[in-house]
Amino acid sequence: MYDVVLAGGRVIDPESGLDAVRDVGIDGDTVAAVAAGPLAGRRTVDVRGLVVAPGFIDLHSHGQAVAEQRLQVMDGVTTALELEAGRSPVAFFHELAAQEGRPVNYGYSASWALLRMFAVGLTATDVAGALADVASPEFQRPVTERELAGLLEQLRSEVAAGAIGIGIMVGYAPQIDPAEYLAVARVAAEAGVPTFTHARELAEFNPAVPIDGTAEIVRAAAETGAHMHYCHMNSTSRRHIRRTLDLVSQARAEGSRVTTEAYPYGSGSTAIGAPFFSPAGLKRMGETPQSIIYTPTGERVADEARLVELRTADPGALAVNEFLREDDPADRAHLEAALTFGDTAIASDAMPLTWTVPKPDPLAWPLPPGAVAHPRGAGCFSRAIRLLTRERGLLPLAETIRRSTLVPARILEEAVPAMRRKGRVAAGCDADLVVFDADTVTDRATYTDGTRTSTGVRHVLVNGTLVVRDDELVPDALPGRPIRAEPRR
């Protein structure tokens, strides 16, 4: 007699290759049985005609509050990690999340950006503060030897405290000495944890960059032995994605550990003060201010004068930037090349919500009007299934699921043993599961309405607790747990 039985669903386990009708028995927070015969449960959920899969694992989620994570769990996400920007100090953020409760599992890398800001005298304490400070001359300047030594020691302390590797947003300080990047990679290599990089500009965009963004990542992997993870390579490589993929393939063939991720959108989102959103930066990428939407007002930036005004007055405000046209077949091919590249993880790059009204109760659901966001925070994984499998036929359903579950789990599991129990549907694994209708699951969030929840996700369990039941969020379900690395000593 199991606590919960998911009865009669199409179970897809990406590790074993199982794709068959099975019952799944859950005891407490663990999958206890996957069986062809009927299982008895204190509670039985009829999932006939639906897919039962591991819950989606998002390696790149900046939206770490309850509201943002509820949008993600409605998209089938059961673990949402902040690994590109990171958090520091990680112990404080683990404690804060545990006190407030979270609907999904959570975890953080050590934040190179925040700790570098501290080293050079800036005082940002969170992602919002960091985004506001990225344009600061202090952040952009080289560090002294003493500052670098202090920064590296802080990173070691954070990793020892359970940070899931080191997040390196070097693309936001693109002129720093490449030696600093290598030094950070060596810290990760010594501890046996990954790094997660927002790459510098490619040489095609800026021949004056100290080192090509992709070349820097693969060089660090070869020279230090660190596991280098390439964040959202679709948005930093754009129409040069095939050169990026060739370099990564070559590095892998030579024995380096370089892993990749991408999201299924042709527009990104970050602070309007980011260096690559300057008028000169946009020109280098063949774009204009009109490619940017200023999130707080929804306005499309009219011209360079307005862009400079916004970057000066509100550098940390979020903006949406179109880098590939989703309705253009050639641009779509670049995006699909990134998404279907060998063992690329699907990862959302979900952003914190921007509120155009006073912030409501953080536990309010449904979300009150006034929240603005990039649609990837609400629809990334359902969109991947819709586009890659159902509409474009580029990947079988089991493979799209694998890239959303087992692939991200394996990227982390060497340094994070807890991930060996995630991304699978098998006895002894964590009961982080999503149940969805493969024929109808889809994203509904758009660039003008970014908080519309996905549909077709019928049930989601996190640590054995139903957080989505019969297509509806369970508002009082906050069963998320922290995910921590176990570095080498």
C-alpha positions, -999 to +999 in steps of 0.1 A: +000+000+000+017+032-012+010+067-001+002+078-037-002+058-069-001+074-103-021+048-122-020+039-158+002+066-173+028+065-201+059+065-180+090+079-197+123+074-178+151+090-197+178+070-179+166+034-185+148+042-217+115+030-203+085+043-224+055+022-214+022+022-195+031+017-158+018+025-123+041+046-101+040+041-064+052+068-041+061+065-004+067+098+013+092+118-009+105+088-028+094+067-059+090+033-044+079+013-074+073+014-111+053-016-121+033-030-150+007-045-127-018-024-107-004-009-074-026-001-044-024+033-029-040+053+000-046+078-028-047+068-064-045+094-092-058+082-126-033+094-152-044+072-181-036+088-215-010+112-198+028+112-197+045+106-164+080+120-165+107+134-141+100+169-131+119+195-152+152+207-138+160+243-146+197+252-143+191+289-150+163+306-130+168+341-117+132+342-105+137+326-071+108+340-051+075+321-045+056+339-072+081+332-100+085+296-089+048+291-090+048+301-126+075+276-132+059+247-114+028+253-135+052+246-165+063+213-149+095+225-132+103+208-099+139+221-093+148+257-102+185+267-097+202+301-098+235+292-113+246+319-138+243+349-115+243+329-083+237+342-048+261+352-020+262+345+008+246+312-001+240+302+035+218+332+040+197+326+009+193+289+018+180+300+052+157+326+038+142+302+013+137+276+040+119+301+063+096+314+036+090+281+019+093+273-018+071+253-042+101+238-059+136+227-050+162+255-050+199+261-050+226+287-059+260+290-072+286+313-057+282+347-074+314+359-089+296+392-099+283+400-064+316+390-047+336+410-073+314+440-066+321+436-029+359+434-037+359+467-056+338+485-030+303+482-044+275+470-020+250+450-041+234+423-021+211+406-046+205+402-083+185+434-086+214+453-070+239+436-092+220+444-124+219+481-113+257+481-107+270+462-138+274+495-157+295+510-128+331+519-138+342+502-105+327+469-116+342+472-151+378+481-139+406+455-134+410+442-099+442+446-080+462+415-069+449+420-033+413+424-045+416+392-066+430+372-038+401+383-015+376+375-043+390+340-048+390+333-011+354+343-008+345+320-037+363+291-019+343+298+012+310+299-007+317+266-024+326+251+010+292+263+023+274+243-004+273+267-034+267+247-066+298+258-084+306+294-094+285+316-116+306+339-138+288+368-156+319+378-175+298+391-204+287+420-181+324+430-176+337+421-210+370+440-208+384+424-177+417+405-178+412+369-190+436+359-163+409+367-137+385+343-154+412+315-155+419+321-118+382+316-109+381+285-131+410+271-111+392+276-079+363+255-093+386+229-106+403+225-072+369+220-055+356+198-082+325+219-090+313+235-122+314+271-134+284+286-152+294+314-177+276+342-194+302+345-222+319+376-234+311+389-268+322+368-297+350+382-318+326+385-347+307+411-327+337+429-312+371+423-326+385+444-297+373+420-270+403+407-249+393+371-258+365+356-279+337+345-256+335+308-267+373+305-270+376+317-234+353+290-221+369+261-239+404+274-231+396+275-194+383+239-196+415+227-212+440+247-191+424+242-157+405+210-160+374+227-147+339+217-158+328+248-178+291+252-184+281+275-212+249+294-203+223+303-229+246+299-259+217+308-282+216+344-269+253+351-268+262+333-301+231+343-322+237+339-359+273+326-352+260+296-332+276+270-356+311+283-349+303+281-312+291+245-316+321+235-336+345+249-308+326+231-281+326+199-301+363+201-306+369+208-269+348+177-260+366+156-284+399+166-268+386+155-234+374+188-219+342+190-199+321+217-216+283+215-212+257+237-228+222+250-224+197+270-245+162+283-243+135+282-270+130+319-276+145+345-300+144+373-275+163+376-242+159+398-211+183+415-187+192+449-173+190+477-197+223+490-183+242+459-195+273+467-216+259+450-247+228+472-247+248+504-251+243+521-285+277+509-296+271+474-283+238+471-303+255+484-334+282+457-331+255+431-330+236+446-360+207+458-338+191+491-331+174+506-300+140+495-315+150+459-308+146+467-270+114+468-250+117+486-216+098+463-193+085+488-167+065+508-192+063+483-221+076+509-245+098+500-275+128+522-272+125+549-299+161+559-305+196+562-291+187+593-271+159+575-253+181+544-248+209+565-231+182+582-209+169+549-197+203+534-191+213+564-171+181+568-150+174+531-144+203+509-154+190+479-134+155+479-150+147+448-171+144+450-208+135+425-235+158+423-265+151+405-298+182+388-311+167+363-335+134+366-354+113+337-345+092+340-377+123+340-399+133+305-411+170+313-412+170+327-377+148+298-364+174+274-378+201+291-356+179+288-326+171+251-333+208+243-339+215+254-303+186+236-288+193+203-306+231+203-302+244+172-284+233+170-247+222+206-246+200+212-215+168+232-218+171+261-193+148+290-190+168+320-179+136+330-160+137+366-148+124+381-116+089+397-120+087+435-126+057+450-108+041+480-124+020+484-092+030+481-055+041+446-048+012+424-035+013+397-008+042+374-019+019+344-015-010+358-035-024+335-062-035+338-089-009+365-096-026+399-093-025+422-123+006+443-127+033+417-130+055+419-161+080+392-172+097+376-201+075+346-212+103+321-207+097+323-169+062+308-173+064+287-205+099+275-214+095+237-210+060+234-224+072+255-253+102+232-259+079+202-261+055+220-284+081+234-307+108+207-308+086+176-307+050+183-316+053+210-343+088+208-357+095+171-351+132+178-344+133+156-313+113+127-301+092+134-270+115+112-248+146+132-260+130+166-252+121+152-218+157+140-214+171+174-221+148+189-195+155+163-168+183+138-170+208+160-189+207+189-163+208+163-135+240+148-150+256+181-155+255+186-118+256+152-102+294+147-099+295+177-076+259+175-063+251+139-052+215+148-046+210+152-084+216+114-088+181+109-075+165+134-098+158+134-135+146+098-134+114+078-128+127+047-109+125+031-075+147+050-050+146+083-069+130+115-056+093+118-062+097+150-083+073+142-111+053+159-138+022+145-155+011+161-187-009+157-219+016+153-247-010+163-273-020+195-257+007+208-234+017+243-245+030+276-234+006+306-233+029+333-220+038+359-247+060+390-249+030+412-241+016+389-214+045+371-198+028+356-168+002+334-185+006+299-171+011+269-194-017+244-200-017+206-203+004+202-172-021+182-151-002+173-119+032+181-105+047+165-074+077+179-055+092+156-029+061+135-031+037+165-025+012+176-051+019+212-059-002+212-091-033+190-090-059+187-118-043+217-136-046+239-106-018+252-083-021+240-047-014+274-029-003+261+004+021+235-010+057+247-004+077+214-002+108+226-020+142+217-005+177+231-009+202+215-033+238+218-022+271+208-037+296+186-019+330+199-030+363+181-026+381+188+006 
